[in-house]
Amino acid sequence: MTSTQTTTHEFQAETKKLLDIVIHSLYTERDIFVRELISNSSDALEKFRHESLTAGDVFDSHMPLEITIDLDEEKHTMTITDTGIGMNRLELETNLGTIAHSGSSAFLDGLAEAAKKDVSLIGQFGVGFYAAFMAAARVRVQSRSWDGSEGHEWTSDGTGSYTISESPGLHRGTRIIMELKDDAHDYAKKWKVENIIKQYSAFVPFPIKLAGETVNTVQALWTRNKSEISEQEYTNFYKFIGTATDEPRYRLHFSADAPLAINALLFVPKENFEVMGFGRVESGVNLYCQRILIDQHSENVLPDWLRFLKGVVDSEDLPLNISRQSLQDNALLAKLRRVITKRFLKYLDEQAQEDPEAYLGFWKTFGVYLKEGLTSDYEFQKELGRLIRFESSRSEAGSPIALAAYVERMKEGQDSIYYINGASRAAIEAGPYVEMFTRKEIEILYTLDPIDDFVLSHLGEFDGKKLVSADRADLDLGSEESPKEKEEGEKQEEARLEQGARAVLISWLKETLHDKVADVVESKRLVTAPAMIVNPDGYMTTSMERIMAASRREKGQEPMNSKKNLEINTASPLMKRLAELQKSDAAFAAEVAAQIYDNAMIQAGLVVDPLAMVERNYRILNRVAGGA
Ligand code: ADP
């Protein structure tokens, strides 16, 4: 091989698309390219430091770990050099020719969208190395890997292709030489670059040298004493590690000596980027050991459902030379995860007590993650149970309450916490399920999100009280009654069909609806509604069934309702008329029965056959209007 061997490569299609956005739409947020490149250099230095601890022999081991920025105002160039891990030929080709992002096409769509709407959002994306082309007409990357193999130079003008050629005599690390565009000559000025570094890169854990001077103070903020850190420093640090533009919502900075030595600084962002169309967020917490980065965006230091957190966990109990692969099943790390998770959940609980309103803001934005935790992780159920919030028959609309608040005002003798799922507060309150709760003045939680029933059935109980869905067939609200309740109950008993007619009606309904229902029973709970659907199966609630029906629909499968019980209100005028009608015109009575069943299904939020229902409905209306 000769030292001048040069090869030319096409950029991958996605990379071309990204470059096109970077070059043509992002120039108003240009400054961030400096941050992106410094952050790449810092990552490369962290990687080198970690590898040199695990591996024995490393190339160019005498080089100080630092970032150097050289500016040339005459030639209009900016050069960023690091003594990090470097790249060999193959790495230059794969790292700087393709996009490593998982789901890169979704990423690109999101980016293009953001570029149109609000360029300041770009910061959240991390355009990475390609950001260099925001300011440079041509970029040269000289790099030599820590493995000591020969160095190479990568060159491109960011349009269609790039070249790679050998470049002998380089030190370990990477040098990025940018030939600045005509309208970007300012980036060769010291004041300009110094300002950008102070704004975005103040916390880079390696010296950044600009024109021979170190411009950042290298410090690990989380190891400093809380009382010495200003709000501004915390916020700046959050913005730095989270590449965030917002202010944090919550902050927890704590240290512990036992059972493990821990120093942690965690932030809850203001926004939940997962629901803003940015796709699944990756963990924002980095794992350090004695200030050395062991695992960036660590998936091991916190449970997956806390992936919205940003920050740092540092534990000197971890072995410094632990490899990233062995983190996954490391027992010490599992312990660390447990301790930090418990501490964070305790912190949230404290916040909820101190400032309930701010906590509700958190709950509305990030509650979905806590729900995810409850359904996927048994370990923290108790703590999570304290943190969930739901609306209830006694709460104000839009102001969910804690289970503890429900328990506190439970009626004497009440041993369960009741809930019912529905599409909205209004729909639940108009439906049949809450009638008896209203009469008996028993509070009931409204679970407005379909996954809530999964959450509550996973939780099972709270504070020794069972969590019970109000659409269960065997629901028993207890017999203790107030005088008013007693009076209303007696009135209803008097209004019922007499015993014999009741038995006839029920057995006829069972027969008529036998292919739809598991059973027909007389309701002890209905007050005015003529009928309702209840679940004979103790575990499944109708809302869970709705979720399963939706997922069957998505897969193109037929809906599959398990058979339910129909509870009928034998005191309702309609049921009483139906008992009469059945004697004189059984065929038409069967139509009415089928319609009552469909109505009850709809009130339960379940699927009916709309065509058959509408046709039947017209036949009934026709009769009402005087037809035959
Ligand atoms: P990201 O940093 O998000 O992975 P980039 O496009 O910025 O994406 O970089 C792609 C890859 O190129 C990095 O993951 C890293 O492996 C490599 N790389 C970039 N800059 C450097 C550098 N200064 N030193 C060593 N490797 C680098």
Residues whose N, C-alpha, C, O or C-beta is under 5 A from the ligand:
A	BS01	ADP	N40 S41 A44 G84 G86 M87 N95 V127 G128 F129 Y130 T174
